[in-house]
Amino acid sequence: MVITTVLMAKSDIRIRACLPGDEGALALVGQATFLETFADVLEGSNILKHCANAHSIECYRSWLADSRYKLWLAEISPGQAPVGYMVISPAELPLADISLRDYELKRIYVFSKFQGNGLGRRMLQEAIAAVRSFGAERLLLGVYVRNHAAIGFYTHMGFRKLGYRKFNMGGQECDDYIMGLMLRDSGE
């Protein structure tokens, strides 16, 4: 039996801004990627509770209707099946120096099968460009302290640890780092 690996070109996966009507795809991809990422790390019943609330169609529908939020889907050709997504919003993280000019990368997930080909970097660059156009000074995010791959990726992309928070994931208390990327010099 011969197994071949096909590396996808950047053009095979497109990143597009979401529109009303995308909430079903966002909820499905949100739930599936969260489960895939944390199934061997966190309690299954808590993951399912979290996904039922935090990744519901209603949640994504409300974000799509809120002009302060911006959402994207990554879709593979042919067929435009969603393989990842991301959400930015005004920052709501417990930092002493939080500002109205801070934005939060609330969600960024890609199915593991599509990781390692630059898609995460492309998605993050899209988010950075968007928040810069809004006049943001920092892009912040929360990341589970045991998600070493994500922490490594964010660090490689220039994010630094700024703080810490407790995160309720379906009734289970988790520890997150708060990380941030400066988008402009303090002298600007």
Backbone as a chain_set.jsonl record, in Angstrom:
{"seq": "MVITTVLMAKSDIRIRACLPGDEGALALVGQATFLETFADVLEGSNILKHCANAHSIECYRSWLADSRYKLWLAEISPGQAPVGYMVISPAELPLADISLRDYELKRIYVFSKFQGNGLGRRMLQEAIAAVRSFGAERLLLGVYVRNHAAIGFYTHMGFRKLGYRKFNMGGQECDDYIMGLMLRDSGE", "coords": {"N": [[0.84, -1.165, 0.0], [0.618, 2.156, -0.888], [1.07, 5.304, 0.457], [0.335, 8.593, -0.128], [1.216, 11.945, 0.388], [-0.315, 14.945, -0.033], [0.57, 18.176, -0.447], [-1.08, 21.134, 0.11], [-1.504, 23.935, -1.921], [-1.356, 27.472, -1.252], [-3.437, 28.65, -2.603], [-5.421, 26.744, -2.601], [-6.877, 26.888, -0.299], [-9.065, 29.239, 0.799], [-9.56, 32.293, 2.559], [-12.256, 33.878, 3.883], [-14.371, 36.67, 4.63], [-17.055, 36.372, 6.906], [-20.617, 36.135, 6.518], [-24.064, 36.973, 7.328], [-25.896, 34.014, 7.745], [-23.825, 32.274, 7.684], [-23.642, 31.231, 10.189], [-24.302, 28.57, 10.919], [-22.274, 26.971, 9.755], [-20.075, 28.088, 11.096], [-20.669, 27.408, 13.782], [-20.619, 24.585, 13.649], [-17.931, 24.074, 12.79], [-16.615, 25.376, 14.853], [-17.367, 23.842, 17.138], [-16.41, 21.289, 16.393], [-13.609, 21.68, 15.959], [-12.83, 22.584, 18.467], [-13.396, 20.354, 20.066], [-11.678, 18.493, 18.803], [-9.198, 19.661, 19.412], [-9.057, 19.622, 22.232], [-9.909, 17.142, 23.24], [-8.302, 15.124, 24.362], [-7.314, 16.359, 26.553], [-9.024, 17.804, 28.275], [-11.995, 17.311, 30.321], [-14.485, 15.341, 28.827], [-17.331, 15.679, 29.143], [-17.459, 18.295, 30.04], [-16.381, 19.651, 27.85], [-18.374, 19.167, 25.947], [-20.573, 20.536, 27.134], [-19.538, 23.13, 27.1], [-19.227, 23.556, 24.32], [-21.912, 23.407, 23.493], [-22.915, 25.796, 24.434], [-20.985, 27.978, 24.022], [-20.366, 27.641, 21.379], [-22.661, 27.76, 19.886], [-25.219, 28.023, 17.361], [-26.735, 30.305, 17.772], [-24.961, 31.929, 19.227], [-22.944, 32.52, 17.302], [-24.569, 33.718, 15.386], [-25.37, 36.04, 16.748], [-22.89, 37.346, 16.985], [-22.283, 37.759, 14.291], [-24.192, 39.658, 13.721], [-23.347, 41.827, 15.117], [-21.603, 44.715, 14.754], [-19.141, 45.193, 15.882], [-17.727, 42.896, 15.875], [-15.747, 40.679, 13.896], [-15.667, 38.06, 11.628], [-14.255, 35.14, 10.121], [-14.12, 32.517, 7.694], [-12.175, 29.713, 6.774], [-11.872, 28.048, 3.809], [-11.727, 25.101, 1.852], [-10.854, 24.232, -1.477], [-11.792, 21.852, -3.995], [-15.258, 22.743, -3.573], [-15.582, 24.278, -1.257], [-15.575, 23.513, 1.513], [-15.621, 24.152, 4.982], [-12.654, 24.576, 6.88], [-11.496, 25.854, 8.945], [-11.645, 28.71, 11.167], [-12.044, 32.113, 12.381], [-12.345, 34.708, 14.87], [-12.577, 38.102, 15.713], [-12.807, 40.706, 18.171], [-13.8, 43.561, 20.215], [-11.574, 43.895, 22.967], [-11.999, 41.874, 25.827], [-10.645, 41.141, 28.246], [-9.075, 40.338, 31.388], [-7.018, 42.542, 32.07], [-4.999, 44.993, 33.623], [-4.296, 47.25, 32.184], [-6.046, 47.421, 30.048], [-7.531, 48.679, 27.064], [-9.671, 50.74, 25.035], [-8.626, 50.642, 22.566], [-7.643, 48.177, 22.205], [-7.902, 45.0, 20.73], [-9.359, 41.73, 20.535], [-8.336, 38.509, 19.7], [-10.568, 36.374, 19.546], [-11.242, 33.797, 18.775], [-9.486, 31.315, 17.016], [-9.167, 28.704, 15.0], [-8.1, 25.747, 13.357], [-8.62, 22.782, 11.602], [-6.668, 19.939, 12.465], [-5.623, 18.44, 10.334], [-5.182, 20.325, 8.403], [-3.258, 21.965, 9.337], [0.047, 23.39, 9.578], [0.696, 24.181, 7.037], [0.848, 26.861, 6.664], [-1.61, 28.108, 6.89], [-2.686, 28.971, 9.387], [-0.962, 31.102, 9.952], [-1.581, 32.784, 7.775], [-4.265, 33.345, 8.383], [-3.995, 34.657, 10.852], [-2.514, 36.874, 10.032], [-4.435, 38.138, 8.488], [-6.272, 38.858, 10.485], [-4.67, 40.634, 11.98], [-4.221, 42.671, 10.089], [-6.855, 43.586, 9.825], [-7.505, 44.558, 12.457], [-5.576, 46.521, 12.698], [-6.491, 48.29, 10.76], [-8.666, 49.243, 12.111], [-7.496, 50.899, 13.881], [-6.283, 49.785, 16.095], [-4.169, 49.253, 18.941], [-3.133, 47.04, 20.214], [-3.27, 43.495, 19.776], [-4.913, 41.086, 21.462], [-5.18, 37.924, 23.208], [-6.54, 34.952, 24.708], [-5.161, 31.93, 25.862], [-5.122, 28.487, 26.492], [-3.14, 27.235, 29.119], [-1.927, 24.759, 28.814], [-1.888, 24.298, 26.148], [0.428, 23.899, 24.317], [1.315, 23.897, 21.64], [-0.184, 25.965, 20.44], [0.63, 28.148, 22.01], [3.347, 28.225, 21.341], [3.113, 28.843, 18.592], [1.869, 31.404, 18.701], [3.839, 32.828, 20.1], [5.953, 32.655, 18.287], [4.855, 34.257, 16.33], [5.113, 36.732, 17.417], [3.687, 37.441, 19.7], [3.455, 38.096, 23.232], [3.495, 36.976, 26.63], [1.229, 38.446, 28.821], [-0.376, 38.31, 31.01], [-2.739, 36.523, 33.04], [-5.581, 34.406, 33.299], [-8.597, 32.97, 34.64], [-10.652, 30.564, 33.167], [-13.844, 29.53, 32.423], [-14.804, 26.522, 31.325], [-17.331, 24.948, 30.316], [-18.123, 24.419, 32.965], [-15.808, 23.515, 34.094], [-12.945, 24.777, 35.57], [-10.358, 26.45, 34.004], [-6.954, 27.339, 33.284], [-5.647, 30.12, 31.696], [-3.245, 31.782, 29.654], [-2.849, 35.231, 29.049], [-2.064, 36.758, 26.136], [-0.305, 39.126, 24.102], [0.078, 41.215, 21.211], [1.913, 43.89, 20.189], [0.869, 46.498, 18.125], [1.568, 48.995, 17.321], [4.116, 51.405, 17.886], [4.738, 52.784, 21.123], [5.337, 55.445, 20.942], [3.988, 56.47, 18.792]], "CA": [[0.0, 0.0, 0.0], [1.371, 3.39, -0.993], [0.366, 6.47, 0.999], [0.944, 9.825, -0.616], [0.815, 13.164, 1.065], [-0.455, 16.054, -0.958], [0.65, 19.479, 0.201], [-1.991, 22.056, -0.545], [-1.012, 25.284, -2.217], [-2.124, 28.515, -0.577], [-4.647, 28.957, -3.362], [-6.419, 25.714, -2.375], [-7.685, 27.283, 0.853], [-9.294, 30.676, 0.811], [-10.072, 32.868, 3.797], [-13.236, 34.893, 3.493], [-15.187, 37.276, 5.682], [-18.351, 35.712, 7.069], [-21.846, 36.888, 6.279], [-25.226, 36.315, 7.913], [-26.137, 32.738, 7.072], [-22.66, 31.414, 7.944], [-23.598, 30.818, 11.595], [-24.327, 27.108, 11.029], [-20.917, 26.481, 9.467], [-19.207, 28.527, 12.188], [-20.965, 26.594, 14.967], [-20.129, 23.227, 13.412], [-16.466, 24.079, 12.791], [-16.21, 25.742, 16.209], [-17.52, 22.685, 18.018], [-15.54, 20.181, 15.964], [-12.195, 21.996, 16.18], [-12.604, 22.644, 19.911], [-13.349, 18.957, 20.508], [-10.449, 17.899, 18.285], [-8.048, 20.241, 20.101], [-8.998, 19.389, 23.679], [-10.496, 15.861, 23.634], [-7.391, 14.329, 25.193], [-6.758, 17.243, 27.571], [-10.063, 18.245, 29.204], [-13.106, 16.381, 30.529], [-15.405, 15.305, 27.69], [-18.645, 16.246, 29.45], [-17.294, 19.751, 30.102], [-16.205, 20.115, 26.473], [-19.689, 19.156, 25.297], [-21.345, 21.65, 27.698], [-18.949, 24.364, 26.583], [-19.555, 23.687, 22.892], [-23.346, 23.663, 23.349], [-23.164, 27.215, 24.727], [-20.028, 28.912, 23.421], [-20.278, 27.404, 19.933], [-24.022, 27.555, 19.379], [-25.617, 28.819, 16.197], [-27.184, 31.601, 18.286], [-23.768, 32.706, 19.573], [-22.342, 33.035, 16.077], [-25.536, 34.627, 14.759], [-25.297, 37.339, 17.442], [-21.625, 37.979, 16.621], [-22.394, 38.23, 12.907], [-25.068, 40.827, 13.718], [-22.695, 42.88, 15.906], [-20.575, 45.331, 13.902], [-17.853, 45.22, 16.579], [-17.103, 41.588, 15.651], [-15.431, 40.301, 12.514], [-15.494, 36.61, 11.582], [-13.794, 34.589, 8.855], [-14.04, 31.074, 7.472], [-11.183, 29.193, 5.828], [-12.567, 27.014, 3.033], [-10.863, 24.39, 0.909], [-11.398, 23.95, -2.815], [-13.09, 22.292, -4.488], [-16.408, 22.515, -2.71], [-15.644, 25.272, -0.194], [-15.826, 22.96, 2.849], [-14.884, 24.931, 5.978], [-11.594, 23.832, 7.585], [-11.031, 26.689, 10.04], [-12.363, 29.976, 11.312], [-11.502, 33.009, 13.394], [-13.219, 35.779, 15.339], [-11.977, 39.193, 16.492], [-13.795, 41.555, 18.835], [-13.168, 44.412, 21.217], [-10.967, 43.063, 24.016], [-12.706, 41.685, 27.097], [-9.736, 40.308, 29.029], [-8.761, 40.98, 32.663], [-5.708, 43.195, 32.165], [-5.108, 46.299, 34.277], [-4.103, 48.335, 31.216], [-6.901, 47.207, 28.881], [-7.893, 49.945, 26.437], [-10.634, 50.65, 23.936], [-7.849, 50.442, 21.338], [-7.213, 46.777, 22.19], [-8.827, 44.026, 20.158], [-9.116, 40.365, 20.993], [-8.502, 37.357, 18.819], [-11.43, 35.577, 20.407], [-11.171, 32.402, 18.338], [-8.81, 30.951, 15.769], [-9.004, 27.251, 14.991], [-7.948, 25.067, 12.072], [-8.531, 21.332, 11.781], [-5.263, 19.505, 12.496], [-5.251, 17.955, 9.0], [-4.831, 21.469, 7.566], [-2.236, 22.755, 10.017], [1.416, 23.179, 9.13], [0.901, 24.642, 5.652], [0.81, 28.314, 6.648], [-2.966, 28.638, 6.982], [-2.81, 29.723, 10.638], [-0.232, 32.362, 9.762], [-2.384, 33.613, 6.873], [-5.444, 33.8, 9.102], [-3.564, 35.639, 11.841], [-2.151, 38.096, 9.306], [-5.715, 38.768, 8.115], [-6.797, 39.485, 11.703], [-3.8, 41.765, 12.307], [-4.531, 43.737, 9.129], [-8.18, 44.123, 10.147], [-7.497, 45.378, 13.674], [-4.782, 47.724, 12.39], [-7.365, 49.227, 10.032], [-9.559, 49.818, 13.117], [-6.701, 51.764, 14.746], [-5.921, 49.066, 17.324], [-2.791, 49.314, 19.422], [-2.71, 45.676, 20.561], [-4.138, 42.35, 19.55], [-4.803, 40.24, 22.65], [-5.863, 36.638, 23.154], [-6.395, 34.02, 25.812], [-4.793, 30.598, 25.38], [-5.008, 27.5, 27.565], [-1.725, 27.115, 29.482], [-1.388, 23.466, 28.378], [-1.931, 24.22, 24.689], [1.801, 24.278, 23.996], [1.467, 24.174, 20.208], [-0.724, 27.304, 20.179], [1.512, 29.124, 22.663], [4.535, 28.313, 20.488], [2.742, 29.553, 17.373], [1.67, 32.818, 19.005], [5.14, 33.399, 20.445], [6.67, 32.783, 17.014], [4.241, 35.356, 15.581], [5.421, 37.994, 18.078], [2.897, 37.659, 20.913], [4.152, 37.917, 24.506], [2.612, 36.764, 27.777], [0.949, 39.685, 29.534], [-1.155, 38.064, 32.214], [-3.285, 35.218, 33.333], [-6.997, 34.438, 33.661], [-9.344, 31.729, 34.823], [-11.606, 30.42, 32.076], [-14.817, 28.481, 32.702], [-15.046, 25.73, 30.125], [-18.376, 23.979, 30.583], [-18.145, 24.078, 34.384], [-14.449, 23.174, 34.516], [-12.105, 25.963, 35.592], [-9.093, 26.263, 33.29], [-6.013, 28.441, 33.37], [-5.231, 30.675, 30.409], [-2.358, 32.933, 29.559], [-3.262, 36.324, 28.176], [-0.922, 37.136, 25.316], [-0.583, 40.313, 23.313], [0.964, 41.641, 20.143], [1.875, 45.342, 19.997], [0.675, 46.83, 16.718], [2.19, 50.287, 17.057], [5.05, 51.85, 18.911], [4.087, 53.661, 22.104], [5.62, 56.825, 20.574], [3.197, 56.909, 17.629]], "C": [[0.894, 1.239, 0.0], [0.507, 4.527, -0.459], [1.084, 7.706, 0.487], [0.384, 10.994, 0.179], [0.78, 14.273, 0.037], [-0.402, 17.342, -0.147], [-0.209, 20.441, -0.588], [-1.334, 23.407, -0.757], [-1.889, 26.289, -1.484], [-3.439, 28.783, -1.288], [-5.741, 27.911, -3.158], [-7.329, 26.037, -1.195], [-7.831, 28.795, 0.823], [-9.866, 31.074, 2.169], [-11.032, 33.966, 3.386], [-13.974, 35.417, 4.717], [-16.542, 36.578, 5.713], [-19.49, 36.696, 6.871], [-22.973, 36.246, 7.075], [-25.583, 35.092, 7.075], [-24.986, 31.771, 7.266], [-22.648, 30.847, 9.36], [-23.625, 29.3, 11.785], [-22.955, 26.502, 10.788], [-19.963, 26.86, 10.59], [-19.415, 27.677, 13.437], [-20.411, 25.183, 14.811], [-18.606, 23.165, 13.491], [-15.949, 24.444, 14.183], [-16.272, 24.567, 17.161], [-16.525, 21.587, 17.664], [-14.069, 20.467, 16.237], [-11.887, 22.092, 17.667], [-12.492, 21.231, 20.475], [-12.058, 18.29, 20.056], [-9.227, 18.38, 19.071], [-7.93, 19.762, 21.539], [-9.527, 18.04, 24.15], [-9.593, 15.039, 24.547], [-6.791, 15.139, 26.345], [-7.774, 17.561, 28.667], [-11.17, 17.2, 29.296], [-14.124, 16.487, 29.393], [-16.747, 15.941, 27.971], [-18.568, 17.771, 29.529], [-17.113, 20.349, 28.709], [-17.564, 20.2, 25.782], [-20.579, 20.28, 25.81], [-20.845, 22.977, 27.128], [-19.357, 24.577, 25.122], [-21.032, 24.002, 22.678], [-23.672, 25.134, 23.576], [-22.282, 28.136, 23.902], [-19.909, 28.757, 21.91], [-21.66, 27.107, 19.345], [-24.255, 28.417, 18.14], [-26.026, 30.218, 16.651], [-26.008, 32.505, 18.637], [-23.164, 33.331, 18.323], [-23.281, 33.986, 15.34], [-25.456, 36.003, 15.415], [-23.998, 38.064, 17.113], [-21.666, 38.515, 15.194], [-23.246, 39.5, 12.812], [-24.448, 42.029, 14.431], [-21.524, 43.452, 15.112], [-19.209, 45.406, 14.573], [-17.068, 43.921, 16.378], [-16.821, 41.406, 14.171], [-15.085, 38.814, 12.546], [-15.071, 36.189, 10.186], [-13.929, 33.07, 8.873], [-12.891, 30.796, 6.517], [-11.849, 28.012, 5.138], [-11.625, 26.409, 2.008], [-11.604, 24.156, -0.401], [-11.014, 22.535, -3.205], [-14.16, 22.082, -3.418], [-16.58, 23.497, -1.574], [-16.068, 24.703, 1.164], [-15.012, 23.756, 3.862], [-13.883, 24.056, 6.731], [-11.003, 24.638, 8.744], [-11.842, 27.965, 10.09], [-11.656, 30.838, 12.342], [-12.483, 34.138, 13.652], [-12.362, 36.82, 16.048], [-13.107, 40.051, 17.04], [-13.064, 42.578, 19.689], [-12.681, 43.521, 22.375], [-11.809, 43.068, 25.284], [-11.872, 40.752, 27.969], [-9.328, 41.054, 30.296], [-7.314, 41.47, 32.764], [-5.914, 44.579, 32.765], [-5.035, 47.438, 33.27], [-4.94, 48.159, 29.945], [-7.408, 48.556, 28.372], [-8.95, 49.693, 25.369], [-9.939, 50.442, 22.595], [-7.242, 49.043, 21.28], [-8.31, 45.935, 21.547], [-8.404, 42.64, 20.603], [-9.303, 39.389, 19.848], [-9.251, 36.34, 19.663], [-11.358, 34.092, 20.056], [-10.325, 32.327, 17.081], [-8.526, 29.457, 15.865], [-8.938, 26.748, 13.554], [-7.899, 23.576, 12.375], [-7.079, 20.887, 11.634], [-4.772, 19.034, 11.125], [-4.751, 19.089, 8.104], [-3.824, 22.402, 8.234], [-0.867, 22.447, 9.427], [1.695, 23.617, 7.706], [0.808, 26.166, 5.531], [-0.573, 28.922, 6.779], [-3.16, 29.462, 8.252], [-2.134, 31.074, 10.549], [-1.041, 33.306, 8.867], [-3.609, 34.179, 7.585], [-5.068, 34.879, 10.11], [-3.172, 36.951, 11.169], [-3.396, 38.857, 8.864], [-6.307, 39.496, 9.319], [-5.987, 40.723, 12.075], [-4.087, 42.94, 11.374], [-5.871, 44.385, 9.46], [-8.129, 45.023, 11.374], [-6.62, 46.617, 13.509], [-5.652, 48.754, 11.674], [-8.376, 49.876, 10.97], [-8.816, 50.784, 14.046], [-6.276, 51.102, 16.046], [-4.448, 49.249, 17.657], [-2.239, 47.937, 19.748], [-3.754, 44.678, 20.1], [-3.873, 41.395, 20.704], [-5.52, 38.921, 22.413], [-5.664, 35.896, 24.457], [-6.107, 32.656, 25.241], [-4.57, 29.677, 26.576], [-3.533, 27.212, 27.84], [-1.107, 25.785, 29.059], [-1.464, 23.274, 26.865], [-0.591, 24.72, 24.149], [2.005, 24.609, 22.517], [0.973, 25.587, 19.887], [0.17, 28.38, 20.795], [2.782, 29.312, 21.841], [4.265, 29.091, 19.214], [2.611, 31.045, 17.644], [2.993, 33.502, 19.353], [5.962, 33.63, 19.181], [6.149, 33.975, 16.199], [4.417, 36.709, 16.279], [4.607, 38.314, 19.316], [3.759, 37.383, 22.138], [3.123, 37.723, 25.611], [2.488, 38.063, 28.56], [0.238, 39.458, 30.862], [-1.724, 36.667, 32.222], [-4.77, 35.401, 33.64], [-7.493, 33.031, 33.942], [-10.424, 31.717, 33.75], [-12.535, 29.266, 32.402], [-15.172, 27.788, 31.398], [-16.057, 24.64, 30.487], [-18.44, 23.524, 32.032], [-16.797, 23.674, 34.944], [-13.603, 24.441, 34.455], [-10.753, 25.635, 34.977], [-8.236, 27.514, 33.455], [-5.572, 28.835, 31.977], [-4.138, 31.71, 30.62], [-3.084, 33.976, 28.738], [-2.002, 36.755, 27.45], [-1.305, 38.338, 24.467], [0.492, 40.587, 22.286], [0.806, 43.151, 20.004], [1.791, 45.628, 18.503], [1.253, 48.171, 16.332], [3.12, 50.62, 18.203], [4.331, 52.805, 19.846], [4.326, 55.131, 21.783], [4.779, 57.341, 19.426], [2.037, 57.774, 18.047]], "O": [[1.82, 1.345, 0.805], [-0.642, 4.692, -0.869], [2.296, 7.845, 0.651], [-0.781, 11.003, 0.579], [1.755, 14.499, -0.68], [-1.234, 17.567, 0.733], [-0.081, 20.55, -1.808], [-0.685, 23.944, 0.141], [-3.031, 25.989, -1.138], [-4.441, 29.107, -0.65], [-6.892, 28.166, -3.513], [-8.438, 25.51, -1.107], [-6.845, 29.531, 0.821], [-10.556, 30.297, 2.829], [-10.673, 34.873, 2.635], [-14.173, 34.705, 5.701], [-17.102, 36.237, 4.671], [-19.34, 37.907, 7.032], [-22.857, 35.084, 7.465], [-25.571, 35.142, 5.845], [-25.143, 30.572, 7.039], [-21.756, 30.074, 9.709], [-23.021, 28.796, 12.732], [-22.522, 25.62, 11.53], [-19.132, 26.049, 10.997], [-18.448, 27.271, 14.08], [-19.802, 24.646, 15.736], [-18.052, 22.306, 14.176], [-14.954, 23.883, 14.641], [-15.327, 24.322, 17.911], [-15.875, 21.023, 18.544], [-13.349, 19.583, 16.7], [-10.793, 21.719, 18.092], [-11.596, 20.945, 21.27], [-11.412, 17.595, 20.841], [-8.325, 17.594, 19.361], [-6.823, 19.52, 22.02], [-9.59, 17.806, 25.357], [-10.087, 14.328, 25.422], [-5.878, 14.676, 27.03], [-7.429, 17.585, 29.849], [-11.269, 16.312, 28.449], [-14.568, 17.581, 29.043], [-17.266, 16.674, 27.129], [-19.506, 18.462, 29.13], [-17.631, 21.428, 28.421], [-17.866, 21.189, 25.113], [-21.274, 20.92, 25.021], [-21.634, 23.832, 26.726], [-19.785, 25.668, 24.747], [-21.376, 24.777, 21.786], [-24.608, 25.661, 22.974], [-22.784, 28.983, 23.164], [-19.404, 29.653, 21.234], [-21.797, 26.303, 18.424], [-23.565, 29.411, 17.916], [-25.701, 31.205, 15.991], [-26.047, 33.707, 18.378], [-22.902, 34.533, 18.289], [-22.828, 34.958, 14.736], [-25.473, 37.021, 14.723], [-24.003, 39.287, 16.975], [-21.146, 39.596, 14.918], [-23.039, 40.322, 11.919], [-24.981, 43.135, 14.35], [-20.56, 42.741, 14.831], [-18.211, 45.659, 13.898], [-15.876, 43.862, 16.68], [-17.548, 41.906, 13.312], [-14.307, 38.366, 13.389], [-15.472, 36.796, 9.193], [-13.861, 32.432, 9.923], [-12.661, 31.547, 5.569], [-12.332, 27.089, 5.795], [-10.832, 27.109, 1.379], [-12.811, 23.916, -0.423], [-9.969, 22.058, -2.763], [-13.963, 21.32, -2.472], [-17.653, 23.541, -0.972], [-16.835, 25.338, 1.887], [-13.83, 24.012, 3.631], [-14.207, 22.95, 7.163], [-10.111, 24.158, 9.443], [-12.621, 28.266, 9.185], [-10.787, 30.369, 13.077], [-13.317, 34.484, 12.815], [-11.522, 36.478, 16.88], [-14.198, 40.122, 16.474], [-11.85, 42.483, 19.874], [-13.314, 42.518, 22.706], [-12.266, 44.112, 25.749], [-12.345, 39.693, 28.382], [-9.242, 42.282, 30.282], [-6.494, 40.873, 33.462], [-6.891, 45.258, 32.45], [-5.647, 48.486, 33.479], [-4.586, 48.684, 28.89], [-7.679, 49.463, 29.159], [-9.099, 48.578, 24.869], [-10.585, 50.105, 21.603], [-6.422, 48.755, 20.409], [-9.497, 46.144, 21.797], [-7.26, 42.407, 20.992], [-10.296, 39.436, 19.122], [-8.653, 35.552, 20.396], [-11.407, 33.236, 20.939], [-10.436, 33.171, 16.192], [-7.745, 29.011, 16.706], [-9.623, 27.253, 12.664], [-7.21, 23.153, 13.303], [-6.349, 21.396, 10.784], [-3.599, 19.221, 10.801], [-3.992, 18.855, 7.164], [-3.572, 23.503, 7.745], [-0.649, 21.381, 8.852], [2.81, 23.445, 7.213], [0.703, 26.698, 4.426], [-0.702, 30.146, 6.781], [-3.741, 30.546, 8.197], [-2.672, 32.077, 11.018], [-1.17, 34.492, 9.171], [-3.951, 35.349, 7.411], [-5.747, 35.9, 10.21], [-3.471, 38.026, 11.689], [-3.406, 40.088, 8.867], [-6.789, 40.621, 9.19], [-6.558, 41.75, 12.444], [-4.184, 44.081, 11.826], [-6.005, 45.606, 9.38], [-8.652, 46.137, 11.342], [-6.892, 47.652, 14.117], [-5.559, 49.95, 11.95], [-8.896, 50.949, 10.663], [-9.435, 51.416, 14.903], [-5.94, 51.794, 17.007], [-3.601, 49.382, 16.773], [-1.046, 47.68, 19.588], [-4.948, 44.972, 20.041], [-2.744, 40.947, 20.902], [-6.365, 38.814, 21.525], [-4.734, 36.177, 25.214], [-6.722, 32.249, 24.255], [-3.91, 30.048, 27.547], [-2.761, 26.973, 26.912], [0.116, 25.687, 28.953], [-1.137, 22.2, 26.36], [-0.495, 25.817, 23.598], [2.782, 25.503, 22.182], [1.63, 26.323, 19.151], [0.435, 29.406, 20.167], [3.244, 30.44, 21.664], [5.087, 29.906, 18.795], [3.169, 31.863, 16.913], [3.232, 34.636, 18.938], [6.592, 34.676, 19.025], [6.906, 34.617, 15.471], [3.923, 37.724, 15.788], [4.814, 39.361, 19.929], [4.67, 36.556, 22.101], [2.011, 38.246, 25.533], [3.482, 38.696, 28.916], [0.255, 40.324, 31.736], [-1.263, 35.767, 31.519], [-5.172, 36.432, 34.178], [-6.886, 32.041, 33.533], [-11.035, 32.746, 33.464], [-12.078, 28.147, 32.632], [-15.759, 28.382, 30.493], [-15.68, 23.547, 30.91], [-18.774, 22.372, 32.305], [-16.659, 23.507, 36.156], [-13.546, 25.105, 33.42], [-10.09, 24.676, 35.37], [-8.742, 28.602, 33.731], [-5.173, 27.989, 31.176], [-4.111, 32.416, 31.628], [-3.849, 33.642, 27.834], [-0.994, 37.078, 28.077], [-2.478, 38.543, 24.152], [1.659, 40.238, 22.467], [-0.29, 43.643, 19.735], [2.55, 45.069, 17.712], [1.414, 48.461, 15.147], [2.932, 50.174, 19.335], [3.434, 53.541, 19.434], [3.604, 55.991, 22.288], [4.839, 58.528, 19.107], [1.27, 58.229, 17.199]]}, "num_chains": 1, "name": "protein.A"}
